[in-house]
Amino acid sequence: MAEHITPREWSEVGERGRRSVPKTKLLIFLGAILEDTTAQERQQFLSQMPAPARLLWRTLGTRLYQRTTARVRGTSAVLPRA
């Protein structure tokens, strides 16, 4: 993406995506993003989130995402720790 759009444009894409997700689904959406990231990407992504959001992800989001994906896929998702 870095070869095709500016950082500002990429930020706008992310903001639009975030706004389009119902608040009740944000942690599941975050899990889907993090599941497909490298360790470095995951660390960078999480470091840009506010501390309360990171805490919410670690305390509730990981379990919620794993339960949701297990129900949908019929198997468990394995989320690396960041």
N, C-alpha and C positions, 0 to 999 in steps of 0.2 A: 504494500500500500504506500510505503514511503516514497516510492518512485513515481506515484501517480497523483497523490493529493498532499496538501500541506498539513502540518500538525493541527492548525486551526480547523481545517475542513474535517479532519479525522475526529477532533473533539466534538464538532457539531453533529457528526454522524452518531457518535456515542451518546450524546445528550438526547437526540431525537429518539434513539432506541430506548433509552432509559425511561423517557416520558411516555412511551407507547406501552410499556409493561405495567399492568395493574400492580399497585403496591403490595398486594397479597402474594404476588408471584415473583417479586424482585429477588428473593433469596434463591429461588429455583433457577431463575435466569442467570444469576451470578454463578451458581454451580455449573451450569452448562458452559459458560464462558471459561471458567477455571479448569474444567475437566480437559479441555483441549489445548491448554497452554503449556509451554515449557516451564521449568522451575524458575528461570530468569524472568520470563514474561509474567508469571503468577506473582512473583515477588514485586515486580514493578507495578503491576495492576493494583495489588492490595496496598502498596505503600502510598498510592495516590488517593485512597479512600479515607474518609474521616475515621478517626480512632473508634468512635462509637459503632460505626458501620462494620469495621473489622471485627470488633468484639461480638457483635450480633451474628456475623457470619460464623465465627469460630464456635460460639456457644450454641446457636440454634440452627444456623443455615446448613452446616455440613450434615447434620442428622436429617434435617428436612429434605435436603437434596437426595441423600442416599435412600430414604424411604420412598420418595417420589419416583426416583429412577427404578428402584426395585419393583415397584407396583407397575410402572409402565413397561419396563423391559422384561420383567419376570426374572431379573437377576440384580445383583448389587453393583452400584457404581463405586469405583475406588478413586477417591480424591486424595491426591498427594497432600501432605501437610506443607504449609508455606510458612 
